[in-house]
Amino acid sequence: MAVLALGRGIAEADAEKGRAFFEKKCVRCHKITDQNGTGPGLKDVSKRRKEEWLIKWLKSPKEMIESKDAAALELLERFKVKMPTIFEFETQEGLLEDVLDYLKTL
């Protein structure tokens, strides 16, 4: 379990809760290996992307694309599909931190 400081304050992150959410919502497009699906494989994603970028991306992929973020535009060009906004990150306190904690285990 890790403690992360985000804009909403400090929350305890729980990788197991993050894994459960990921398996429910994200596996349709993402694999936990380096193999691509509809979206990129997520093995070592926390080593490939800075945590700050991942937080912004997970909170609002649309905003990242609209702001012309180079990595976001590269993902859109490569996969031809826009990642959906995950509203649960705004409505379920600590969920984003839990998913980030899980991604760090990949």
C-alpha positions, 0 to 999 in steps of 0.5 A, spaced: 500 500 500 502 506 498 500 513 500 500 518 494 499 526 494 494 528 489 490 535 488 484 532 492 489 530 498 492 524 501 489 518 499 491 511 501 492 507 494 490 500 494 493 496 488 488 490 489 482 495 489 485 498 483 486 491 479 479 489 481 477 496 477 482 495 472 479 488 470 472 490 470 473 496 466 480 496 462 481 489 460 476 490 454 482 495 451 488 494 455 493 488 456 497 487 462 503 485 458 507 489 453 502 486 447 497 491 444 490 490 444 485 496 442 489 500 446 497 499 448 499 494 453 500 496 460 506 492 462 512 497 465 507 503 464 509 507 470 516 506 468 515 509 461 510 515 463 511 519 469 506 519 474 504 526 473 502 524 466 498 518 468 494 522 472 492 527 467 491 522 462 487 517 466 483 523 469 481 526 462 484 523 456 480 528 451 483 534 455 490 531 454 489 530 446 485 537 446 492 540 449 496 537 444 500 533 448 505 529 444 504 523 448 497 523 447 497 525 440 502 519 439 497 514 442 491 517 438 495 516 431 497 509 433 491 506 436 486 510 432 481 510 438 480 515 443 481 513 450 474 514 454 473 519 460 473 514 466 468 518 470 468 513 476 475 517 477 471 523 479 466 520 483 469 514 487 474 517 492 481 514 491 480 510 485 485 513 481 490 512 486 488 505 487 489 504 479 495 507 479 498 503 485 496 497 481 499 499 474 506 500 478 505 492 479 505 491 472 
